[in-house]
Amino acid sequence: MREVSVIICAHNPRKRYLERTLRALQAQTLDHSRWELLLIDNASDVPLSREWDLSWHPHARHVVEGELGHSAARRRGIREANCELLMFVDDDNVLDAEYLSHAVKIGQEWPLLGVWGSGVTAPEFEREPAEHLRQYLFYLALRETTLPRWSNVFPCIEATPWGAGLCLRKVVASTYCQMWDQSHIRLSGRVGRSLMSGDDMEIGWVACNMGWGMGVFPVLRLTHLIPEERVTDDYLVRMAEASTTSNYLLACKWQNVLPPNPFSFFGLLSVLKNIAVNRGMRRRMYLADLRARVAALRFIADSRSQG
């Protein structure tokens, strides 16, 4: 009996990264007969089925999703999955050999959890980041915990699993898809060059709203492969802006909290003060937050006018 559906969503993946992702899955200690593998081709320029042979796995298949976007690919994976436990693996993730075994065991031993995920997401850099950027590397969704963290109240960042290695029960996944169809504020995740996120975090909101809990576990370990262009000043500023915009949208959607208005009297005073005080990367990150507030306020206004 198959227990978990492993879903990889990929758009024009780096060949050497996806190779390592698949080799790590092939080496899992959980017998291949106990899980299925879905490789979701999210509008890649060259169809993945032409380049990637999945015949090593008895329950693997290619699925094509023509709508570009991480959330669209994940929702397609949810619809295609046959198991009661689902797991998302990014095409630049290398799972430890016992990841699937531990994930299934956690699902059995923690019946109140609706979603759970990696407690250790370690980076493997193609090029070591500059020292002045290390304080901003958390935007790359890196994590290292030594003890399990869980909660049934959102937001609780320490207990919120992120997309890499995310496990969720099928009932939570199905509810997330229904919510997406009915929502005016939709977090689409990455679409093309856009670095928007939040679609994975929203699954935690959905689980908690249903009465489930969420958690992260240090026995669930993976390596995040990070190319050199993702440890530049420009990329991290773009990532910060997109991530902050997504967080503002989540707060509005689920807590009815609007982003601070930078155009109020006191908002403008704060803007002028921060621009004057901050220099270099700190100023760039502050301006990224400012742009995120404006973008989120505009998005919210547009969604309400259309609703």
Sequence and secondary structure as in RCSB ss.txt:
>XXXX:A:sequence
MREVSVIICAHNPRKRYLERTLRALQAQTLDHSRWELLLIDNASDVPLSREWDLSWHPHARHVVEGELGHSAARR
RGIREANCELLMFVDDDNVLDAEYLSHAVKIGQEWPLLGVWGSGVTAPEFEREPAEHLRQYLFYLALRETTLPRW
SNVFPCIEATPWGAGLCLRKVVASTYCQMWDQSHIRLSGRVGRSLMSGDDMEIGWVACNMGWGMGVFPVLRLTHL
IPEERVTDDYLVRMAEASTTSNYLLACKWQNVLPPNPFSFFGLLSVLKNIAVNRGMRRRMYLADLRARVAALRFI
ADSRSQG
>XXXX:A:secstr
   EEEEEEESS  HHHHHHHHHHHHT SS GGGEEEEEEEES SS HHHH   TTSTTEEEEEE S SHHHHHH
HHHHH  SSEEEEEETTEEE TTHHHHHHHHHHH TTEEEEEEEEEEEEESS   GGGGGGGGGG  EE SS EE
ESSS  GGG   STTEEEEHHHHHHHHHHHHH SS      TT     HHHHHHHHHHHTT EEEEEEEEEEEEE
E GGGGSHHHHHHHHHHHHHHHHHHHHHHH      TTSHHHHHHHHHHHHH  HHHHHHHHHHHHHHHHHHHHH
HHHHHH 
